[in-house]
Amino acid sequence: MNTIGATNAAISTKAIGYGAVWIVFAISGIVYFEPAPFDIALLILTVFFFLCGLRIPGWMTAPIALLILIFIMSIIGAAQSAPLGDNIRHGVITLYLTVSTIFVGCYVYSDPGPATRVIFKAYAIAALLAAIAGIIGYFSLTDMAFNLFTENSRARGTFKDPNVFGPFLIIPALFAFYRLIEGAGARAPYWLMVFLVLSAAILLSFSRGAWGHYLLSFMICLFLLFFTSSNRKIRYRISVATLIVVVLCVFGLTVILSLETVSKVLVERLQLFQSYDIGGAAGRFDGQMFALKVILSNPLGIGAKGFSDLWSQAPHNVYLHNFLIAGWIGGFAYLAFVISTFICGLAAALRPSPYQGIAIVLFASFFGLITLGLLIDTDHWRHFYVLAGLIWGLSGAVLNLPRPVPASLQ
């Protein structure tokens, strides 16, 4: 009886843990203000899990060391410029995001299958709610919705910025597509609906970066899912699912573009260069060239707000941004973190395992996101650090699995 009672208690504790994680990630799409509810809840969750026995595996040593080095160098860079308050705030956010990567990585490593399922399904709910809010706001379906859920005639959902809102939806959109081809059975229509709603919201964000990120990540995901599968049935399902979503997306795009308000903004946003890209002294690309000069002459960095005192806008390049904030050491540490995460994600995506499909979704999402970083400062995007944690945790679990034995040796 005691053994049965202990087992039931362990199951209840684990179920409570899954429920808590689900709730925290289900509210991750509410980012009207900072700190967001997700931020506070995730910190509480982190403390709870580590007190309950969650441990940091040796596999996580390298990314943790790199993230801590970035934080330390950003503090040193903060001392090089004023105002000190803004620099300290930036450092505190960096530290929190480091903690979020550590927690997600350790949690997924300790229980890869259930942990990834819980996080992804909750993330899908958060993204779906944010997307629906954005669509409702864009089409003014309720009173005050347009002002609440849009910005400059662009859907932003429950986010402050359409340029963050759009990319946030991409990871769960790819997951929905994966669940669709995985054979979700009776739930296939639900995942198809999730995919289409998220795709529509990404379109209505009118973020060129999100569009490019989505297209690149989707193509990589599709390619890897198809060519890593040796099962003809799965390949056929991938082909059929792709055809269905392409037809439905083309049909939906045709309907949406029939609305003058949408087509007008779309034509404007489809221009290769906007005025702020090539606007001389205020241009994005000129700013990046100037940032290179500042980096070369400031090996310790100039803090979080130092560049804005020298130029009219941010460098709009996350790699330059980190060199500016954290100096040469911090900048190279950030590059090392991105490259090592990329390699681990690719290794997990290419290795046959029970989690290969999820690993492909993660890698494809990360590839698009780090490419987007060439044009946008993504260093404080929450989902970047969550995604990195997912990749490190899952890749550690996958690469530690025993390799399949060739048939001739069995």
N, C-alpha and C positions, 0 to 999 in steps of 0.2 A: 504493500500500500504506500509506503514511504517513497519507493522508487517511482511509482505511478504519479504520486503527488509532485515529486521533484520534476519529473518530465513535463507534467502539465504546466508547472510554474515556469519552466524554461521556455516552453512553447508560447505561453502568454506574454512573457517578457519580450521575446523575439517579435511577436505580433504587434505589441505596443511600439516597438522600435520601428517596424515597417510603417505602421500607421502614422507615427510622428514624422518620419522622413517624407511620406506621401503628402501630408498636410503642408510641410515647409516648402516643398518644391511646387505644390499646387498653387501657392500664393507668390511664386517667383516672378510672375508677370505684372505685379502691381508695383510700379516704380514711378509714382507721381512725385515723390519727395525722397530725401535722404536724411537719415538712413531709412531704407525701405523696410516694410514688415519682414521681408525675406532675410534681410541682413541680421536683424535682431534674433529672429527665430533660428537661423542657421548657427549663430554663435552659441545660443542656448543648447541646441541639438549637439553641437560639437563637444561642449563641456559634459553633457549627459552621457554621450557614447564613450568618451575617454574615461569617465568615472566608472562606467559599467564594464570596462575591460578592453575597449578598442585600443589596439597598439599600432605603432608605426613600423611597418616592415622595412627591412634593409633595402628593398627595391626602391623605396621612396626617398632614400638618402640624397641622391643626386639632384632631383628637382627641388627638394626642400632647401638644400644648400644654395642652389642658384637663386631661388626666390628670396631667401634671407639676405644673400649678398646684394641683390638688387635693392632691397629695402634699406640696407645699411648705407649703400652708396647714394641712394636718394636722399637720406638724411644728411650726409656729408655735402651733397649738392645743394640742399636747402640752405645750408649755412653760407652759401656763396651769394645769396640774393635776398632781397626783401620783397613783399612782406613775409615775415616769419610765420605768421598764423596760417596763411594759405599753404605754405610749404609743409607745415606740420600736419595740416588736415590731409594733404595729398599723401603724406607718409603713412598716416593712420589708415586711410583707405587701402593703400597698398598692402599693409600688414594684414588687414581683415581679409582681403582677397587671397593672400597667401594662405591664411588659415582655412579658407573655403576649399582651396585646392587640396590641402593636406587632408582635411576631413573626407572629402569625396573620394580621393585616391585610396585612403586607408579603408574606408567603408566598403568600397567596391572590391578592393583586393581581398578583404576578409570573407566576402560572401558574393562572388561575382554575378551569379545568375539572378537570384532574387533581388539583389541590390540594384542592378541595372534596370530590371523590369519595373521596380517601384519608382525609381527616379524618372525613367522615360515616360511612364504612363502619367505620372503627376505633372511632368513638364508638358506633356501633350495637352492636359487639361488647362494648365496655366496659359499656354499659347493659344488654345482654342478660345478661351474667354477673352483674352486680349485682342485676338483677331476679330471676334464678333463685335466687341466694343468699337474697334476701329471701323468696321464696315457700317455699323449702325450710325456712328458719328459722321462718316463721310457722306452718307446718303440722308442725313438728318432725319432718321426714322423716329426719333423721340425728341421732345422738347429739350433744349440745351445740349443735346448730344454732339452737335457739330462743334461747338466751342470747347466741349469737354474732351472729345476724343480725336480732334484733328488739329493740325497746325499748318498755316499757310496753304490751305486746301489739300493737305496730305494727311492720310490716316496715321495716327500715332497710337491708337488704342489706349491702353493703360500706362503708357510710357510718356516721358517728357519730350522725347525726340523721335521723329519718324525714322531717322537714320540708325537708331538702335532698335526700334520696334521691328523693322523689317528683318534684320539679321537674326534677332531673337527667335523668330518663327521658323527659321530654316532647318535647324536640327530636328525639331519634332515633325516637320513636313517630310524630311527624308525618312524618319522613323516610321511615319504613317505609310509611306510608300513601301518600305521594307516589310511592314506587317501585312500589307496588302498582298505582296507576292509570296510571303512566307506560308500562306495558307491559313488565314485567320478564320476560315469557315464562315459561320453565321455572322461574325463580327466584321467581315470584309466590307460590307456597305458602310459601316461606321468609320473605318479607317479611310475609305475612299472619300467620305464626306469631310473628314478631318483634313486630308490632303488638299482637297479643293478649296475649302474655306481658308486654310493657311496660305495657299497659293494666291487666292484673290486678295487677301490682306497684304501680302508682300507686294503685289502689283500696286495696290492703292496707297502704299507708303510712298510711292514715287521716289524711292531711293535708288539711284543708279548703282550705288555700291551693293545694295541688297540684291538687286536684279542680277548683277554680274556674279556675285557670291553664290546665289541660288543656282544659276545656270551651270557654273563651274562645278559646284559641289554635287548637283544632281547628275551631271554627266559622269563624274568620277565614280559616284556611288553606283550608277547603272552599269558602268563598264566593269567594275570590280565584282559586283554581284553576279553578273553574267559569266565572266571568264574565270571566276574562282569556283564555279559550280560545275561538277561533272555529271550532274543529273539532268537528263534531257527534259524530264517533266518540269523541273524547276526553271530551266531555260525557256521552255515554252510558256510557262506562267509569267516569267519576266517580260517576255515579248508581248503577250496579250495584255498584261497590266499596263505596260508602257503605251501601247496603242490606245487603250481605253482612256488613260489620263491625258494623252496628247489630244485626242479627239474632243474630250470634254473641256480641256483647257482652251483649245482653239474656239470652240463654240462659245464658252463663257467670255473669252476675250472679245469675240465679235459682238456679243450682246452689250458688254460694258462699254466698248468703244463707240457704240451707237449713241451713247449719251454725250452730248456736246461738252459738258463740263469735264468729263474724264478725258476725252480725246484731246482737248485743248491742252490740258496739263501734261498729258503723255507726250505729245509732240514736242512740247517745250523741254521736258526732262530727257527726251531721247537725243537731244543735241549732244555731240561728243564732248564739247567744252562749254562750260557755263562762264559767265562774266567773272566769277570769283576764282576760276581756274587760271585764267590768263590775264588777269586785270592789272598787269604792271606791278606797281609797288604794293598792291593789295592782293596779288594773285597767289594762288595755292602753290604753283610750281616754282615761281620765283622765290616764294617763301622757303621752299625746301632747299633750294640752292643756297640761300642765305643761311639756313640752319646748318648746312655743312660747314660753312666758314666759321660760324660760332662754335661748333663742336670742336673743330681743329684747334681753336685758340683757347678752349676752356676744358682741359682734361678732367677736371673734377665736376663738371656740369655747372649749370646755372639755376637749378631749382625748378619747381613746378611752374612758377609764373614769370621766370626770368625772360623767356623768349617773347612773351606777350608785351613786355616793356620795350622790346627792340623792333617788333614787327606788329602789324595790325591784326594778325590772326595766328592760330596755332599752325604748326608745320604740316598737319594732316598726313602724317606718316608715323606709325607707332614706333618704328625702329629709330628714326631720327629723334623722336620724342623722348625715348628712353636714354639715348646718348645725351640729350640736352639736360634731362633731369638728374640722371645718375652718373654722368661722366663716362669716360672710356671704359672703365672696369664694369660699371653697371650696365652700360649699353651692350658690351660683349657678353655679359652674363645673360641678358635678356635674349640675345641671339642664340646663345647656347641652349637656353631653356626651350625656345621655339623649335630649334633644329632637333634636339633630343626627343622632344614630344612628338615631332613629325616622324622621326625614325621608329620610335616605339609604336606609334599608331599604325604605320605602314606594315611593320613586322607582324602585329596582331591581325591586321586585315588580310594578310597573305597566308597566314598559317591556319590550316584546317583545325577547327575547334567547335565546341557547342556554341561559342559566342562569336563566331566569325562574322555573321551578318551584322550584329550590333557594332562590332569593331570596324566594319566597312563604313557604316553610317557615321561613326565618330571620326574616322580618318578623313572621309570626304568632307564633312562639315569643317574640320580643322583646316584642311587644305584651303578651302574657300575663304575661311576667316583670316588666315595669316596672309593670304594674297590681298584681301581687302585692306589689311593693315598698311599696305603700301600707299593707300590714299586716305585713310582715316585713322585718327588716334584711338585705338581700341584697347589701350592698356588698362583702363578701369571698367571695361565691360564685364559684368558679373558672369555672363554665360561663357565668356572666354576661359575664365579660371575654373568654372565648373566643368567645362568640356575638357580642359587639360587634366583635371583630376580624374575624370572618367577614363581618359585614355591611359594615364599612368596606372590606375588601379586595375583596369581590365587587361591591359597588355602584360602587367606583371603576373596576373593570374593565368593568362593564356600561355605565355612563354615558359611558365613553370610546369605546365602540363607535360606528361610524358609524350614523346613523339610517337605517331602511329608506326607500328611495325610493318614493313613491307610484306605482302602476301607470301613471297618466296621464303621468308624467314620464319613464318608462323608455324 
